[in-house]
């Protein structure tokens, strides 16, 4: 089984673009703001729903994980973007961007949460940084 945390966020990039002929190179920083988190328990790509007492334990665990994530994940992230774009003469363009975060978005800072305190007592450390790869196809008119 796999437990995942999915985040909903808005990213604001500030890119500098250098163009030579039909090829452009882009680079710049970004700021990302977290809006919401969801947790899911899956097995072989399917969401797991367990009935009875075991199901209550699993539901309790995923609810607690969601609460830990909400208390721990930093709502603001920042990083760098790099991209390339090719503009065809007909108006069609292809683009690709790579982004990587510079900030650890999931530090273990226990407050009132017993599970986090236990993880810190066991010397568990986390280092979570974001990465994304984006491709685009568009038309300029």
C-alpha positions in Angstrom: 0.0 0.0 0.0 1.1 3.6 -0.7 0.0 6.7 1.2 0.4 9.9 -0.7 -0.1 13.6 0.0 -1.4 15.6 -2.9 -1.1 19.4 -2.7 -3.0 22.1 -4.6 -0.9 25.2 -5.2 -0.5 28.2 -7.4 2.9 29.0 -8.8 3.9 32.5 -9.9 7.0 32.4 -12.2 9.1 35.5 -13.2 11.0 34.5 -16.3 13.6 36.3 -18.4 13.5 35.3 -22.1 16.3 35.4 -24.6 15.3 34.8 -28.2 17.6 34.1 -31.2 15.9 33.3 -34.5 13.0 31.0 -33.5 14.6 29.5 -30.4 14.2 31.0 -26.9 15.8 30.2 -23.6 14.0 31.2 -20.4 15.1 31.3 -16.8 14.0 32.9 -13.5 12.7 32.4 -10.0 9.2 31.4 -8.9 7.0 31.6 -5.7 4.5 28.9 -4.9 1.5 29.2 -2.5 -0.2 26.2 -1.0 -4.0 26.1 -1.0 -5.1 22.6 0.1 -3.8 19.1 0.9 -5.4 15.7 0.4 -4.2 12.3 1.5 -4.9 9.0 -0.2 -4.2 5.3 0.5 -3.7 3.3 -2.7 -2.7 -0.2 -3.7 -1.8 -1.0 -7.3 -3.1 2.5 -8.4 -6.6 1.9 -6.9 -7.8 3.8 -3.8 -8.1 1.5 -0.8 -11.3 1.4 1.2 -11.3 -1.0 4.1 -14.4 -1.9 6.1 -14.7 -2.6 9.8 -12.2 -2.0 12.6 -9.2 -2.1 10.3 -10.8 0.5 8.0 -11.3 2.8 11.0 -7.7 2.4 12.0 -6.6 3.2 8.4 -9.0 6.1 8.1 -7.7 7.4 11.4 -4.1 7.1 10.2 -4.8 9.0 6.9 -6.7 11.7 8.7 -3.8 12.0 11.2 -1.3 12.1 8.3 -3.4 14.9 6.6 -3.4 16.9 9.9 0.4 16.4 10.3 0.9 17.5 6.7 -1.2 20.6 7.2 0.7 21.5 10.4 4.1 20.8 8.9 4.2 21.6 5.2 5.3 25.1 4.6 2.6 27.1 2.7 5.2 29.2 0.7 7.9 27.7 -1.5 10.3 29.2 -3.9 12.7 27.9 -6.5 14.1 28.3 -10.0 12.7 27.7 -13.5 14.6 26.9 -16.7 13.0 26.5 -20.1 13.3 26.3 -23.8 10.9 27.3 -26.5 10.8 26.9 -30.3 8.5 29.0 -32.5 7.6 27.7 -35.9 6.9 30.1 -38.7 3.3 29.1 -38.9 2.6 30.3 -35.4 2.9 26.9 -33.6 5.3 26.7 -30.7 6.7 23.9 -28.5 8.0 24.6 -25.0 9.6 22.7 -22.1 10.3 23.9 -18.6 12.1 22.4 -15.6 11.4 23.8 -12.1 13.0 22.8 -8.8 12.4 24.1 -5.3 15.1 25.5 -3.1 13.3 25.2 0.2 12.6 22.1 2.3 8.8 22.1 2.3 8.3 19.3 4.9 10.6 20.0 7.9 9.8 18.0 11.0 9.0 20.6 13.6 7.0 19.0 16.3 4.5 21.1 18.2 1.6 19.4 19.9 1.6 16.4 17.6 2.7 13.2 19.4 3.5 11.4 16.1 5.9 14.1 15.0 7.5 14.2 18.5 8.0 10.4 18.2 9.6 10.8 14.7 12.0 13.5 15.9 12.9 11.3 19.0 13.8 8.5 16.6 16.1 10.9 14.7 13.9 10.7 11.5 14.7 13.6 9.2 12.9 14.6 6.1 14.1 16.7 3.2 11.3 17.3 0.6 11.9 19.6 -2.3 9.6 20.1 -5.2 10.5 19.4 -8.9 8.4 19.6 -12.0 8.8 19.1 -15.7 6.4 20.8 -18.1 5.8 20.5 -21.8 3.6 22.9 -23.8 2.2 23.1 -27.3 0.6 26.4 -28.4 -0.3 28.7 -31.2 0.4 32.4 -31.4 -1.8 34.5 -33.7 
